[in-house]
Amino acid sequence: MKQNELIMNVEKEDILSEILKKNVSKRFYRFLKYSKAEVLVNGEPLEWYKKVSKGSKIKVIYATLDKEIDWPKTEKLPKVVLETDHYLIVDKEPNLLTIPTKGNPNSLYQQLVAYLGEQDIHILNRLDKETSGLVVVAKDRYAASLLEPTHEHMIRKYLCLVEGKVEASATIKNHIAKEENSHKRYVSEEGKLAISHYHSIESSEEASLLEFVLETGRTHQIRVHTSHMGHPIVGDKLYGGKENSVLCLTSYSVEFIDPFTNEVIHCTIEKEW
């Protein structure tokens, strides 16, 4: 069991519960309420329905369970692009799972455990095994609550090399469903809404370099959308692409407002294919 503390300075008189709601996500507020977190105002406990005066200091003390790591450990460390006290941004290599499975326990998660220790790690934007690029990782539950959901708090940009000539810029809006007994996805009205914006950076008769910006984060979203366009990603054999040593799809840019400093965080990397 790990003890955690949050400190809040009250800028305007209000009910304690309302102040908490304004400073944490709905999910984290429910967690604090139902886990019976200890809340102190100027060092003294206070019922959540009572008023707190301007200038007061609120301390929230809550516990999180230590996670037991059942997966094999690794000595390999992630490639860290940016790190703060609350989160880090790493560059995931291609052909590496983000989260381990029983059939394939080697993953980015194990690398993060090797780097951060067995703490409360929250991976905020998972990438497909074949996809490389930037992944944002919260170091604790509170940081994760402020940065989720990623499609609302982050601008995520991808580069991909697709087959054939694509010169237009457009928005793709449809629904994606999962094939039964398969990892593959397909466009279907019975699926979940998926929205992608793309524009062409370079194009030739053989291939085109596209930038995608996602509004939603469906599994295989860009891969399904490019295949549905008739221009599968180079190296994407699952969706009809030509064979290549790696999938030519990289999460190359993330941008968001740091919830702790209100600074704009913008990280980019170069594609390696």
VMD Tcl script that draws the C-alpha trace (Angstrom):
set ca {
  {0.00 0.00 0.00}
  {1.37 3.40 -1.03}
  {0.31 6.69 0.59}
  {-0.14 9.63 -1.78}
  {-0.76 13.31 -1.12}
  {-2.34 16.13 -3.13}
  {-2.10 19.78 -2.13}
  {-4.63 22.38 -3.36}
  {-4.68 26.11 -2.63}
  {-8.18 27.56 -2.44}
  {-8.56 30.70 -4.58}
  {-12.31 31.17 -4.08}
  {-14.65 30.23 -1.23}
  {-16.74 27.18 -2.08}
  {-18.08 23.85 -0.81}
  {-15.23 21.37 -0.28}
  {-16.72 18.77 -2.60}
  {-17.09 21.37 -5.37}
  {-13.46 22.44 -5.00}
  {-12.35 18.84 -5.30}
  {-14.51 18.31 -8.40}
  {-12.93 21.35 -10.07}
  {-9.39 20.12 -9.40}
  {-9.62 16.43 -10.36}
  {-11.31 14.36 -13.04}
  {-14.74 12.80 -12.48}
  {-13.19 9.33 -12.32}
  {-10.58 10.39 -9.77}
  {-13.18 12.23 -7.69}
  {-15.25 9.04 -7.49}
  {-12.11 7.11 -6.52}
  {-11.35 9.56 -3.69}
  {-14.95 9.44 -2.47}
  {-15.39 5.68 -2.46}
  {-11.90 4.89 -1.21}
  {-12.63 7.20 1.74}
  {-9.59 9.38 1.17}
  {-8.59 11.63 4.08}
  {-9.17 15.32 3.33}
  {-7.64 17.97 5.57}
  {-8.32 21.72 5.38}
  {-5.58 23.77 7.04}
  {-4.49 20.59 8.79}
  {-7.92 19.65 10.15}
  {-10.48 17.14 8.80}
  {-13.60 18.68 7.30}
  {-16.86 17.21 6.00}
  {-17.13 17.43 2.23}
  {-20.41 19.39 2.34}
  {-18.95 22.32 4.32}
  {-17.56 25.58 2.95}
  {-13.85 26.30 2.61}
  {-12.65 29.89 2.77}
  {-10.36 31.59 0.28}
  {-6.66 31.15 1.05}
  {-7.12 27.77 2.73}
  {-4.88 24.81 1.95}
  {-6.41 21.40 1.21}
  {-4.44 18.21 1.62}
  {-5.85 14.97 0.19}
  {-4.31 11.73 1.43}
  {-5.20 8.58 -0.47}
  {-3.80 5.08 -0.78}
  {-3.04 2.99 -3.86}
  {-2.25 -0.69 -3.89}
  {1.24 -1.79 -4.89}
  {0.99 -3.69 -8.15}
  {2.36 -7.19 -8.26}
  {4.36 -7.71 -11.44}
  {3.79 -11.23 -12.72}
  {5.52 -10.70 -16.07}
  {9.16 -11.56 -16.73}
  {11.48 -8.66 -15.95}
  {13.80 -7.04 -18.46}
  {16.98 -5.02 -18.18}
  {16.19 -3.07 -21.33}
  {15.13 0.51 -20.66}
  {12.72 2.64 -22.72}
  {13.98 5.49 -24.88}
  {12.91 8.52 -22.84}
  {12.19 11.70 -24.81}
  {10.86 13.85 -21.94}
  {10.36 13.29 -18.21}
  {8.76 15.29 -15.38}
  {7.85 14.40 -11.81}
  {4.40 13.28 -12.99}
  {4.79 11.73 -16.45}
  {7.22 10.81 -19.16}
  {7.15 10.51 -22.95}
  {8.96 7.56 -24.49}
  {9.73 6.46 -28.04}
  {8.44 2.90 -28.55}
  {10.36 0.77 -31.01}
  {8.45 -1.07 -33.77}
  {7.37 -4.70 -33.32}
  {7.06 -4.32 -29.55}
  {3.82 -4.74 -27.64}
  {2.76 -1.83 -25.47}
  {1.19 -4.15 -22.87}
  {2.34 -7.77 -22.35}
  {0.22 -10.82 -23.10}
  {0.59 -14.43 -21.97}
  {1.68 -15.42 -25.45}
  {4.13 -12.54 -25.80}
  {5.28 -11.09 -22.47}
  {7.97 -8.82 -23.96}
  {6.60 -5.27 -23.96}
  {7.11 -1.56 -23.39}
  {5.46 -2.01 -20.00}
  {8.34 -4.18 -18.79}
  {10.83 -1.57 -19.95}
  {8.92 1.06 -17.97}
  {8.96 -1.14 -14.87}
  {12.72 -1.55 -15.28}
  {13.08 2.23 -15.51}
  {10.52 3.44 -12.94}
  {10.30 0.49 -10.60}
  {7.14 -1.38 -9.67}
  {4.98 1.70 -9.20}
  {1.58 2.84 -10.41}
  {2.31 3.12 -14.15}
  {-0.43 4.31 -16.52}
  {0.18 4.13 -20.28}
  {-2.12 6.77 -21.77}
  {-1.92 6.17 -25.53}
  {-1.25 2.58 -26.50}
  {0.26 1.82 -29.87}
  {-0.12 -1.34 -31.94}
  {2.75 -3.78 -31.68}
  {3.95 -2.91 -35.18}
  {3.59 0.88 -34.75}
  {6.53 2.90 -33.44}
  {6.67 6.29 -31.81}
  {5.66 8.47 -28.89}
  {3.80 7.10 -25.87}
  {2.78 9.23 -22.87}
  {3.06 7.51 -19.49}
  {1.65 8.85 -16.20}
  {3.63 7.98 -13.09}
  {0.60 7.88 -10.80}
  {-3.18 7.67 -10.83}
  {-3.72 11.38 -10.25}
  {-1.55 12.43 -13.19}
  {-3.35 9.90 -15.36}
  {-6.74 11.29 -14.34}
  {-5.73 14.80 -15.45}
  {-4.41 13.66 -18.84}
  {-7.24 11.27 -19.75}
  {-9.08 10.81 -22.01}
  {-6.23 11.29 -24.46}
  {-8.47 12.12 -27.44}
  {-9.68 15.21 -25.54}
  {-6.41 16.31 -23.96}
  {-3.79 15.44 -26.58}
  {-3.14 16.24 -30.21}
  {-1.59 13.08 -31.65}
  {-0.01 13.12 -35.09}
  {1.22 10.17 -37.11}
  {3.30 9.77 -40.25}
  {2.67 6.84 -42.57}
  {3.91 5.77 -45.99}
  {1.05 4.38 -48.06}
  {0.96 2.66 -51.41}
  {-0.05 4.70 -54.44}
  {-0.61 8.38 -55.11}
  {-2.58 10.42 -52.56}
  {-2.60 14.18 -53.02}
  {-5.76 15.25 -51.20}
  {-6.45 16.29 -47.62}
  {-9.62 14.93 -46.06}
  {-11.44 13.68 -42.97}
  {-12.45 10.04 -42.65}
  {-15.46 9.42 -40.42}
  {-16.90 5.95 -40.14}
  {-17.25 3.05 -37.70}
  {-14.74 0.30 -36.99}
  {-15.61 -3.18 -35.71}
  {-13.50 -6.20 -34.74}
  {-13.56 -9.37 -36.78}
  {-14.64 -12.41 -34.78}
  {-11.74 -14.65 -33.67}
  {-9.21 -12.25 -35.22}
  {-7.07 -9.21 -34.39}
  {-8.24 -7.61 -37.63}
  {-10.70 -4.70 -37.75}
  {-13.00 -3.55 -40.53}
  {-15.36 -0.69 -41.42}
  {-18.90 -1.46 -40.23}
  {-21.86 0.58 -39.00}
  {-22.02 -1.84 -36.07}
  {-18.59 -0.71 -34.87}
  {-17.34 2.29 -32.87}
  {-17.04 5.78 -34.32}
  {-13.57 6.52 -35.74}
  {-12.49 9.96 -36.99}
  {-9.16 10.65 -38.72}
  {-7.89 13.80 -40.45}
  {-5.08 13.46 -42.98}
  {-3.12 15.44 -45.52}
  {-0.51 14.49 -48.08}
  {3.07 15.66 -47.46}
  {4.73 13.99 -50.45}
  {3.31 11.80 -53.19}
  {4.36 9.84 -56.25}
  {2.78 7.12 -58.35}
  {4.40 4.47 -56.13}
  {3.87 5.83 -52.61}
  {2.70 8.82 -50.55}
  {3.75 10.20 -47.18}
  {0.68 11.17 -45.14}
  {0.19 12.91 -41.82}
  {-2.76 11.71 -39.73}
  {-4.33 13.51 -36.78}
  {-6.72 11.41 -34.70}
  {-9.91 12.52 -32.99}
  {-10.60 9.02 -31.70}
  {-8.27 6.21 -30.74}
  {-9.66 2.97 -32.13}
  {-7.43 -0.07 -32.45}
  {-5.78 -0.16 -35.91}
  {-7.64 3.06 -36.80}
  {-5.12 4.48 -39.30}
  {-4.40 1.03 -40.72}
  {-8.09 0.38 -41.34}
  {-8.71 3.85 -42.77}
  {-5.79 3.77 -45.22}
  {-6.72 0.27 -46.35}
  {-10.35 1.36 -46.78}
  {-9.09 4.24 -48.97}
  {-7.38 1.70 -51.21}
  {-3.91 2.83 -50.08}
  {-2.65 0.38 -47.43}
  {0.42 1.27 -45.37}
  {3.71 -0.10 -46.64}
  {4.56 -3.15 -44.53}
  {0.99 -3.70 -43.33}
  {0.43 -7.28 -44.49}
  {-2.65 -7.63 -42.26}
  {-4.47 -4.99 -44.30}
  {-3.13 -5.71 -47.76}
  {0.13 -3.76 -47.74}
  {3.36 -4.81 -49.40}
  {5.88 -6.70 -47.30}
  {8.50 -4.57 -45.56}
  {10.86 -5.03 -42.61}
  {8.72 -2.66 -40.48}
  {5.26 -1.12 -40.63}
  {5.76 2.41 -42.01}
  {3.61 4.07 -39.35}
  {5.00 6.26 -36.56}
  {3.41 8.35 -33.82}
  {5.77 11.26 -34.39}
  {4.14 14.14 -32.49}
  {2.18 14.68 -29.27}
  {1.02 17.99 -27.86}
  {-0.89 18.75 -24.66}
  {-1.07 21.22 -21.80}
  {0.84 20.11 -18.72}
  {-1.91 20.03 -16.06}
  {0.61 20.84 -13.33}
  {2.34 23.85 -14.94}
  {-0.16 24.91 -17.66}
  {2.74 24.90 -20.14}
  {2.25 23.58 -23.67}
  {4.23 20.36 -24.10}
  {5.10 19.48 -27.68}
  {7.37 16.55 -28.56}
  {8.32 15.32 -32.02}
  {10.63 12.62 -33.34}
  {11.99 11.70 -36.75}
  {10.61 8.63 -38.51}
  {13.12 5.78 -38.78}
  {11.85 3.98 -41.86}
}
mol new
graphics top color blue
foreach p $ca { graphics top sphere $p radius 0.5 }
foreach p [lrange $ca 0 end-1] q [lrange $ca 1 end] { graphics top cylinder $p $q radius 0.2 }
display resetview
